[in-house]
């Protein structure tokens, strides 16, 4: 168990150093949603797919953990990555769960009933930059299981 957590932590530490060569040229890769409620060696599978050499990877992934269980994470993509590219990557897998009320807003929301998770896409603003959360213009994709922290209560 400790090995799995160590491997996951090591993978997350390396994530910021895996910078895409061309931010607008490759396919956007999302983090693996199976990391949510993760308590085993599954935690070591950081990406949702095997990225190509020109893939656009997040510049940073922030993980929320309680009692050795991942209950949420935020993938931050460089501001040179378009909102449309990130949205298309999410829609490729989750389009039917996109909430129509958010289609024309600055952020988008997907409620994935089958996987019991919510995905939020937004662009960081100056307030986010001022608080140190993210640089203005970066794209943020937040993954949360239904129930957020409480989703980790039952193993």
N, C-alpha and C positions, 0 to 999 in steps of 0.2 A: 504494500500500500504506500509506504513512504517512498519507494522507488518510483512509483507512478506519479506521485505528486512532484517529486524532484524532476522527473523528465518533463512534465507539463510546465513547471516553473522555468526550466532551462529553455524550453521551446518558446515560451512567452518572452523571455529576456532577449532571445535572438531575433524576434520579430522585427523590432525597429531597424535592424541592420540589414534586412532583406529589402532593399529599396529597388523599385522597378526602374529600369533603364529609361523608359519613355512613358511618362505618366498617362498620356492620352492615346497611345498606340496599341496597348495590349488589352486583353480581356480582364475585367475586374474579378478578383477572386474574393469570396466571402469567407469569414471564419466558419468553422464547422458548428452548426447548432447543437450537435450531440454533446458539446462541451457543457451545455446546461444540465444541471443536476448530476454532473459527472463526479464519480467517487472511485474510479478504477483506472486501469491502464488505458481506457478509451480516451482519457484526458490528453494523451500525447498526440492525437490526430488534430493538429491545429487548423488546417485548411479544409474547406468543404470539397475540394478536388485537388488533383495534382497540378500545380501551376506550371504553365509554359514558361519558357525563358523570358518572354516579353510581357508576362502577366503583371497586372497592376495590383500590388499587395498593399494592405494597410501600412501606414507608417508607424502606427502604434495600436496596440490592443490593450485595453484596460479591463481587468477581470475583477469581478466582485465575488468574494468567497465568504462562506460562513460554515463553521464546523467541517472544514476540509471539503466543502461542496461548492461548486461553481453555480451561483444563482443569477448571473448576468454578466454581460461583457459589452464593451463598446469598441468598435473598430473605427479608427480614424484614418481617412484617406486624404492625401495631399490636396491642397486647394486647386492644383492644376487638373485634377480629375473632375470631369464634369458630373453634375448631379444626374443627368440623363444616363450616363454610363453606369453609375452605381445603382440607380433605379432599375435599369435594364437587367443588371446582374441579379437583383432581388426578384424582379418579375419573372425571370427565366424559370425560377423554381416555385415562386409563391404568388404569381399574378392573380390567381383566382381568389386569394385571400386578402387582396388589397381592399381597403375600406374606401368606398366611393366618396365619402364625405371629405376625404383628405386629398382627393385627386388634383384639385386646383390650389392647394395651400402650399406654403413654403416647406412644409414637411410632409412626409408620407407615412402611412401606418398600415401594417399587415397583421391580421389576427389569424394565425395558422392553427385552426382547431385540431387538425389531425396530429400535430406535433406539440400541441399545448404550449405555444410560444407566441410572443408578440415581437414584431420588428418595427423599429421607428427609424426613419431616415430624415436627417435635417442637415442644415449648413450652420456651422458655428458663426456666431456674430461677435461684435466688439465686446459685448458683455461677457461672453464665454472666454474671450481672450484676456479681458481684464481680470477675471477670476482665476486664470491659469488653467482652465479646463482644456481649451483647444484654441489654435490660431484662427482668427476670423477667416472665413472662406473654406476651411477644411470641411469635408463631408463626414458626418458621424452616423454610424449605423449601430443602434442599440438592440441587443437581443435579450429578452427576458422571458422566463417561463411563466405560465399562468401562476399567480400567487407570489411571484418574485422570491423573496427570502424564504417564505414559508414552504416553497416547493422543495426545499432541501430538508425539511423537518422529518420526512419519512424516507428511509433508505430504500 
